[in-house]
Amino acid sequence: MTRILVYFCFILFFCLPLVSKGQSSYSNLSSTSKKAIEFYSNGDQYYVRRDYYSAIEWFEKAIKKDENFIEAWFRIGNSYYNLGDLPKALVNFQKANNVAGVSG
């Protein structure tokens, strides 16, 4: 239970501001790979329409281009969370934590 609380705190205080800042222009994202950002942008379009399965596919493509893409890991975790798959959500939130260098 404590671990889940740590991940949700991480999301609220670290990842959410990163994602919301970059949502419109994608200029403040953690990746500098143009292709990864393009894939993330495509995934984000599915994500906002709540097509989480398609969004996950695009976010995973983004991660293949830049495996240190914090926001993509976060969005995958959040997509799984919205689909009700908490184990996969936590794995991806933990990966976002690790990439961001946040202990927990």
N, C-alpha and C positions, 0 to 999 in steps of 0.2 A: 504494500500500500504506500509506503514511504517513497519507493522508487517511482511510482506513478505520479505522486504529488510533485516530486522533483522534476519530472519530465514536463508536466503541465506548467509548472513555474517557469521552466526554461522556455517553453513556447510563448508564454505570455510576456515575459520580460526580455527575451532575446530574439527569437525568430520572428514573432509577429511584427515587431517594428521593422525588421529587415524586409519582410515580404510586403508590407503595406507601403513602405517608401518606394519600393521598386516596381510596384504593380503597374503604374501608368507608363513610365518611361523605361523601366528596367535598367536605369543607369546606376543604381546603387546596389546591385546584386554582387554576391561574393565571387562570381565567375567572371573571367575576362574573355572566355572563349565565345566568339560570335555564334558559332554553331550551337553550343550548349544553351546560350541565351535564346536563340531562335526556337530550339526545341522546348525550352521552358515556357516561352511565350505561347507556343501552340498548346502545351499542356494546360497552361493557365486559362486559356479560352474554354477548354473542356471543363476545367475545374469550376469556374464560375457558373457554368450551366449544369453543374452537379452530375456530369458524366464522368464519374470518378475512375472507371475502368480505362477509358480512353486517356484521361489525364495521366494516370499512372504510366501508361505506355510511353507518353511523350516525356514525362519527367525522368523515366528510366533511360531514355535515349540521351537526355541532357547529361545524366550522370555518367554515361559511357564516354561522353566527350570531356567531362570534367568531374572526376569522382570526388572532388572537394567542394562541390556546389551545394552549399549549406541549404539554401532555400528549396532546391529540388528535393533533397532528402526530407526536409520538413513537409513539403507539399505531398510527397508520397505517404508519409506518416499520417498526415491529416486526411488524405483521401481514404486510406484504410480505416482510420477512425470513423469517418463519415459512413463507410460501408459496414461498420460494426465489427470489423476484424481487429480487435484490440491487440492480440499478439503481434501481428505484422505492423500495426501502427507503432507499438513500443519499440520494435526492432529499428524502424526507420527514424524515430525520434532519437533513439540512442546513437544511431549513426550520425545524425545531425549534431548531436552533442559532441561526439568524438571529433568530427571534422572541425567544429568550432573551437575545440580545445576547452570545453566546459566539463568539469568533473561532476560526477553525480551518480 
